[in-house]
Amino acid sequence: ILQRRSAGVPTPRTQVVLSDTLGEMGLWYHLATWVVVGGSFVPIGGHNPVEPLLCGKPVVVGPHMHNFTDMMRDLQALAAVTQVAHAKAVVAALGPAQQRRAIALKPLQGATSRALRLIEQTLKKAAHE
């Protein structure tokens, strides 16, 4: 386990990176095989689970996601994230999380074109009013 701030740069032998620095999460999400949202295992409200999902990574979160209640409800309805009750359950959750990656990303595919169609329809409607 490498704690980024205090131990430096990961090597090919590094199996776990604990990212404790600001401004590097996007890099780590892209490099990761899967993402555990650590801020969700203590009562601080969690961190945004969509960011690693957009990088195509399976995501496991803990029980404390109260800052993202609506988002978590939607993601859980899509089976896009795995929420566990405690840190000891993370390892058991990783298998299902790997399988959920494809399911999680499917509803997001085509979002830009759907948004553009909606904007176009709204502008046309406004022009005729």
C-alpha positions in Angstrom: 0.0 0.0 0.0 1.4 3.4 -1.0 0.2 6.5 0.7 0.8 9.0 -2.1 1.7 12.2 -0.1 4.1 10.5 2.2 5.6 7.7 0.1 6.0 9.2 -3.3 5.5 7.5 -6.7 4.0 4.1 -7.2 6.1 1.3 -8.8 5.1 -1.7 -10.9 4.9 -3.7 -7.6 2.4 -1.3 -6.0 -0.9 -2.9 -5.5 -2.9 -0.3 -3.6 -2.5 3.5 -3.8 -4.2 5.6 -1.1 -4.5 9.0 -2.8 -4.3 11.6 -0.1 -3.4 14.6 -2.3 -5.6 17.2 -4.0 -5.9 17.6 -7.8 -4.9 14.1 -8.8 -8.1 12.1 -8.6 -8.8 12.2 -12.3 -5.4 10.6 -13.0 -5.9 7.9 -10.4 -9.4 7.1 -11.7 -8.1 6.6 -15.2 -5.2 4.4 -13.9 -7.3 2.4 -11.4 -8.8 -1.1 -12.0 -11.6 -0.2 -9.6 -12.3 2.7 -7.2 -13.3 2.6 -3.5 -14.7 6.0 -2.4 -12.9 6.2 0.9 -14.6 9.3 2.2 -17.8 7.3 2.4 -16.6 5.1 5.3 -16.6 7.9 7.8 -19.5 10.3 8.5 -18.4 13.2 6.4 -20.9 12.6 3.6 -18.9 10.8 0.9 -17.4 12.0 -2.4 -18.8 12.1 -5.9 -19.2 8.6 -7.2 -19.9 9.7 -10.8 -16.4 10.9 -11.5 -14.9 7.4 -11.4 -17.9 5.9 -13.2 -17.3 8.4 -16.1 -13.8 6.9 -16.3 -15.3 3.5 -16.8 -14.4 2.2 -13.4 -16.5 0.0 -11.1 -17.2 1.9 -7.8 -17.6 0.7 -4.3 -18.9 3.2 -1.6 -19.4 2.9 2.1 -22.5 3.7 4.1 -21.9 7.5 4.6 -23.0 9.0 1.3 -25.5 11.5 2.7 -24.1 14.4 0.6 -25.2 12.5 -2.5 -28.5 11.0 -1.5 -30.4 11.7 -4.7 -27.5 10.7 -6.9 -26.9 7.5 -5.0 -30.6 6.6 -5.3 -30.4 7.0 -9.1 -27.1 5.1 -9.3 -28.3 2.3 -7.2 -31.5 2.0 -9.3 -29.1 1.5 -12.3 -27.0 -0.9 -10.3 -24.1 1.4 -11.1 -22.4 1.4 -7.7 -21.9 -1.1 -5.0 -22.6 0.2 -1.5 -21.3 -1.8 1.5 -21.9 -1.4 5.2 -18.3 -1.4 6.3 -14.8 -1.4 5.0 -14.4 -5.2 5.6 -17.0 -5.8 3.0 -15.1 -4.1 0.2 -13.1 -7.1 -1.0 -16.3 -9.2 -1.3 -17.9 -6.4 -3.3 -15.2 -6.1 -5.9 -16.3 -9.0 -8.0 -19.9 -7.7 -8.5 -18.5 -4.2 -9.0 -16.4 -5.3 -12.0 -19.5 -6.7 -13.6 -21.4 -3.5 -13.0 -19.1 -1.2 -15.0 -20.8 -2.0 -18.4 -24.2 -1.7 -16.8 -23.3 1.6 -15.2 -22.0 3.2 -18.3 -24.8 2.1 -20.7 -27.4 4.8 -19.6 -24.7 7.5 -19.9 -23.9 6.6 -23.5 -25.4 9.1 -25.9 -26.1 11.7 -23.2 -24.5 14.5 -25.2 -26.7 13.8 -28.3 -29.8 13.5 -26.1 -28.9 16.9 -24.4 -28.4 18.6 -27.8 -31.8 17.3 -29.1 -33.5 18.6 -25.9 -31.8 22.0 -26.3 -32.8 22.1 -30.0 -36.4 21.3 -29.2 -36.5 23.9 -26.5 -35.0 26.6 -28.8 -37.5 25.8 -31.5 -40.4 25.9 -29.1 -39.2 29.3 -27.7 -38.9 30.7 -31.3 -42.6 29.8 -32.0 -43.9 31.4 -28.8 
